[in-house]
Amino acid sequence: MTAIDVYYTPVFLEHETGEHPENKRRLSASVQALLDSGLDIRWITPDPAPVAAIARVHDPAYIQTVERLAQQGGGWLDGDTFVSPRSYEAALLAAGSGLMAVDKALGSGEKAFLLVRPPGHHARPKQGMGFCLFNNIAVAAAYALAEKGLERVLIVDWDVHHGNGTQDIFYREPRVLFFSTHEAGHYPGTGKTVETGSDAAAGTIVNVPLLPGDGDGAVQQAFDTLLAPLARAFKPQLILVSAGYDPQKGDPLGDLCFSQTAFQWMAARLVRIAGETGAAGPVCFLEGGYSPSMLAASVVATIRGLGGETPEFSPTVSADEKADVREALEEVKPYWKGAF
């Protein structure tokens, strides 16, 4: 197996949320599982992101709000999203992990998993929400466009919750193709197939809302019949992933039924897509997943996929799963002549 970079620092455990579903036990379990796995891992301690990098996607006043709340001892941004005294520091390090991983992916071709918290994909330009403070993956994509000279970045989000913050940030940005599978009607209520981007970016937002109970068949259909053709047409230079593990069957905050094998297969499939299109990456950013033991096992499986271990994966595809993916395909097909 190819060695994989894993970005982590114990400071992420200092984003203290108590008994909140998004808590430090998620990372502690994942670190231990990786140490026990025998995988070839390069552990990398991240540097904090410069505030200017965060400000490419977040309003400076909002950044200052998070910093000030942490300095004052912490508090709630909303009913779901908590800031503790070291949360601002942890959030800068989480975002900084993405900048470092993008540099290495573009420079020497390294694939990476960012074992970070707080997560990011719900964070909007002026609002933290859904357990997220700064949008780590959006910060990384904006950095790649602004400082590395890239023209095409693919973001894949397989969290059970729609990455509304990432979508908002890039809704009018034609250089970013955002592809999301998520549970239909679930928090935060966005991610309908008709949300396809606007202006010059029309067609670059691709939402695949899945019905409760959808599982590996939907994964296979979404990646093989929709994502792969889109990627071949878009020709990304970099692939970033919002890797959420709450679509796994049994997660307390979701109703999808992905298997652990599905995460390994998706990672391996993205490695293959990167090879076919000449893209750097994938670089995976931890998002959700709220059963620490399940999360840990699936993080290990994902890293196996990034390292080149492709599992056997031939799921049965239900009629509902086919219909869900077909609906998304038909919505974006007019924007991608000849892709399908």
C-alpha positions in Angstrom: 0.0 0.0 0.0 1.2 3.5 -0.8 2.0 5.7 2.2 -0.7 8.2 3.1 -0.2 11.5 4.9 -2.5 12.0 7.9 -2.8 15.5 9.4 -3.4 15.6 13.1 -2.5 17.4 16.3 -3.8 16.9 19.9 -4.9 20.5 19.8 -8.0 19.2 17.9 -9.0 17.5 21.1 -9.0 20.9 22.9 -12.0 22.0 20.8 -14.0 21.0 23.9 -17.7 20.2 23.3 -18.5 17.9 26.2 -21.3 15.4 25.4 -22.1 17.0 22.1 -22.3 14.5 19.2 -19.3 16.1 17.7 -16.8 15.5 20.5 -13.1 14.6 20.9 -13.8 10.9 21.3 -14.3 10.7 17.5 -10.7 11.6 16.9 -9.2 9.7 19.8 -10.8 6.5 18.5 -9.7 7.2 15.0 -6.1 7.8 16.0 -5.9 4.6 18.0 -7.5 2.6 15.1 -4.9 4.0 12.7 -2.0 3.2 15.2 -3.4 -0.4 15.5 -3.9 -0.8 11.7 -0.3 -1.4 10.6 -0.9 1.0 7.7 2.0 3.0 6.2 1.1 6.4 7.5 3.1 9.7 7.7 1.8 11.7 10.7 2.0 15.4 9.9 1.5 18.2 12.5 -0.3 21.1 10.8 0.6 24.7 10.9 -2.3 27.2 11.4 -3.8 28.8 8.4 -3.2 32.6 8.0 -6.3 34.6 8.7 -6.0 36.0 5.2 -6.6 32.4 3.8 -9.7 32.0 6.0 -10.9 35.4 4.8 -11.1 34.3 1.2 -14.2 32.4 2.1 -15.4 34.0 5.4 -16.3 37.5 6.3 -13.6 39.1 8.5 -16.2 40.2 11.1 -17.3 36.6 11.4 -13.7 35.4 11.9 -13.3 38.0 14.6 -16.5 36.8 16.3 -15.2 33.3 16.6 -11.8 34.5 17.9 -13.4 36.9 20.4 -15.9 34.2 21.7 -12.9 31.8 22.3 -11.0 34.5 24.1 -14.0 35.2 26.3 -14.1 31.6 27.4 -16.4 30.2 24.8 -20.1 30.0 24.0 -22.7 29.0 21.4 -22.8 30.4 17.8 -26.1 28.7 17.4 -28.0 25.8 19.1 -25.7 23.3 17.5 -22.3 24.9 17.3 -20.1 25.5 20.3 -16.9 27.5 20.7 -14.5 26.7 23.6 -11.4 28.6 24.7 -9.1 26.7 22.2 -11.6 26.3 19.4 -10.3 29.2 17.4 -6.8 27.8 17.6 -8.0 24.3 16.6 -10.0 25.8 13.7 -7.0 27.6 12.3 -5.0 24.4 12.5 -7.8 22.4 10.8 -7.9 24.9 7.9 -4.1 25.0 7.8 -4.0 21.2 7.4 -5.8 21.7 4.1 -3.4 24.3 2.8 -0.4 22.0 3.6 -2.1 19.0 2.0 -2.9 20.9 -1.1 0.7 22.1 -1.4 2.0 18.5 -1.1 -0.6 17.1 -3.4 0.3 19.5 -6.1 4.0 19.4 -5.5 4.8 15.7 -4.9 1.5 14.0 -5.6 0.8 13.0 -1.9 -2.7 11.8 -1.0 -3.9 12.8 2.4 -6.5 12.3 5.1 -7.1 15.3 7.4 -8.1 14.0 10.8 -9.3 17.3 12.0 -12.0 19.1 14.0 -13.9 21.3 14.2 -15.4 20.1 10.9 -16.3 22.6 8.2 -18.7 22.0 5.3 -21.7 23.7 6.9 -19.9 26.9 7.7 -21.2 29.7 5.5 -19.3 33.0 4.7 -20.9 34.9 7.6 -22.2 32.0 9.8 -20.9 29.0 11.6 -23.5 26.2 11.9 -23.9 22.5 12.0 -21.0 21.9 14.4 -18.7 23.8 11.9 -16.6 27.0 12.5 -14.5 27.6 9.4 -15.1 25.8 6.1 -11.9 23.9 5.8 -12.4 22.4 2.4 -13.5 25.7 0.9 -10.5 27.5 2.4 -8.3 24.8 0.7 -10.1 25.1 -2.7 -9.9 28.9 -2.6 -6.2 28.7 -1.8 -5.6 26.4 -4.8 -7.4 28.8 -7.1 -5.9 32.0 -5.8 -2.3 31.0 -4.9 -1.5 27.8 -6.9 -3.0 29.0 -10.1 -5.5 26.2 -10.6 -8.5 26.6 -12.9 -10.5 23.5 -12.0 -11.1 21.9 -8.5 -13.5 19.0 -7.9 -15.1 18.8 -4.4 -16.8 15.6 -3.5 -19.0 15.5 -0.4 -20.3 12.2 0.8 -21.5 13.3 4.3 -25.1 12.4 5.2 -25.8 16.1 5.6 -25.6 18.5 2.6 -22.6 20.7 2.6 -24.6 23.9 2.4 -21.7 26.1 3.3 -19.4 24.8 0.6 -22.3 25.1 -1.9 -23.0 28.7 -0.9 -19.3 29.7 -1.2 -18.9 28.3 -4.7 -22.4 28.7 -6.1 -21.2 31.3 -8.7 -17.7 29.9 -9.1 -17.3 28.0 -12.4 -13.8 26.8 -11.4 -15.2 24.5 -8.7 -17.4 21.5 -9.4 -19.2 20.5 -6.2 -20.7 17.0 -6.1 -22.7 16.0 -3.1 -24.5 12.8 -2.0 -26.6 13.3 1.1 -29.9 12.3 2.7 -32.9 14.1 1.2 -34.7 16.4 3.5 -32.2 16.1 6.3 -30.4 18.9 8.0 -29.8 21.6 6.9 -32.6 21.3 4.3 -30.6 22.3 1.3 -29.2 20.2 -1.5 -32.1 19.7 -3.9 -31.3 18.6 -7.4 -32.5 21.9 -8.8 -29.7 23.7 -7.0 -27.2 23.6 -9.8 -25.2 26.8 -9.5 -25.8 30.2 -11.2 -24.4 32.6 -13.8 -21.2 31.2 -15.3 -21.2 28.4 -12.7 -24.6 26.9 -13.9 -24.3 23.1 -13.8 -21.2 23.0 -11.5 -23.3 22.2 -8.4 -24.5 18.6 -8.6 -26.7 17.4 -5.8 -27.8 13.8 -5.4 -30.3 13.6 -2.5 -30.9 10.0 -1.4 -33.9 8.5 0.3 -33.6 7.1 3.8 -32.5 3.5 3.5 -30.4 4.0 0.4 -27.0 2.4 0.6 -24.2 0.9 -1.4 -26.2 0.6 -4.6 -26.7 4.4 -4.6 -23.0 4.9 -4.0 -22.1 2.8 -7.0 -24.6 4.4 -9.2 -23.7 8.0 -8.2 -20.0 7.5 -8.7 -20.0 5.4 -11.9 -22.9 6.8 -13.8 -22.7 10.5 -12.7 -19.5 11.5 -11.0 -17.0 9.7 -13.2 -18.5 11.1 -16.5 -18.6 14.6 -15.0 -15.0 14.4 -13.9 -13.9 13.3 -17.3 -15.7 16.3 -18.8 -14.5 18.8 -16.2 -10.9 17.5 -16.0 -10.1 18.6 -12.5 -6.6 19.5 -11.5 -7.2 18.7 -7.8 -9.8 16.5 -6.0 -10.9 17.4 -2.5 -13.3 15.3 -0.4 -15.6 16.2 2.5 -15.4 12.7 4.1 -18.4 12.3 6.4 -19.1 8.9 8.0 -22.7 9.6 9.1 -24.2 8.0 6.0 -23.0 4.6 7.4 -25.7 2.3 8.5 -26.3 2.7 12.2 -24.9 6.2 12.6 -27.1 8.0 15.2 -27.5 11.2 13.1 -28.5 9.7 9.7 -30.8 7.2 8.0 -28.6 6.1 5.0 -27.1 2.6 4.9 -23.6 2.9 3.4 -21.3 0.1 4.4 -17.7 0.4 5.7 -16.6 -1.1 2.4 -18.3 1.7 0.5 -16.0 4.3 2.0 -12.9 2.3 0.9 -14.4 1.9 -2.5 -15.2 5.6 -2.9 -11.7 6.6 -1.9 -10.2 4.1 -4.3 -12.6 5.2 -7.1 -11.5 8.8 -6.6 -7.9 7.7 -6.8 -8.7 6.1 -10.2 -10.6 9.2 -11.3 -7.6 11.3 -10.4 -5.4 9.1 -12.4 -7.7 9.2 -15.4 -8.0 13.0 -15.4 -4.5 13.9 -14.2 -5.8 15.5 -11.0 -3.8 15.8 -7.8 -5.3 14.2 -4.7 -7.6 13.0 -3.4 -7.3 15.0 -0.2 -9.9 13.9 2.4 -11.2 16.3 5.1 -13.0 14.7 8.0 -16.6 15.9 8.4 -19.3 14.0 10.3 -19.6 10.5 11.7 -21.0 10.2 15.3 -20.3 6.6 16.4 -16.6 6.8 17.4 -15.9 3.1 16.8 -17.7 3.0 13.4 -16.1 6.2 12.4 -12.6 4.9 13.3 -13.0 1.7 11.3 -14.3 3.6 8.3 -11.4 6.1 8.4 -9.0 3.2 8.3 -11.0 1.8 5.4 -10.8 5.1 3.5 -7.1 5.3 4.0 -6.7 1.8 2.6 -8.6 3.0 -0.5 -6.4 6.1 -0.8 -3.4 3.8 -0.6 -4.5 1.7 -3.5 -6.5 -1.2 -1.9 -9.6 -1.5 -4.0 -12.2 -3.7 -2.3 -14.7 -6.0 -4.0 -17.8 -4.0 -4.5 -20.8 -5.2 -6.5 -23.8 -4.1 -4.6 -27.4 -4.8 -5.6 -29.0 -1.5 -6.8 -32.6 -1.0 -5.8 -35.1 0.8 -8.0 -35.2 3.7 -5.5 -31.4 4.1 -5.7 -31.5 4.1 -9.5 -34.3 6.7 -9.5 -32.5 9.0 -7.0 -29.3 9.1 -9.1 -31.2 9.3 -12.4 -33.1 12.4 -11.1 -29.8 14.2 -10.3 -28.3 13.1 -13.7 -31.3 14.5 -15.7 -31.1 17.8 -13.8 -27.5 18.5 -14.7 -27.3 16.7 -18.1 -28.3 19.8 -20.1 -25.2 21.7 -18.8 -22.8 18.9 -19.8 -23.3 18.2 -23.5 -21.6 14.9 -24.5 -20.6 13.9 -21.0 -23.3 11.2 -20.6 
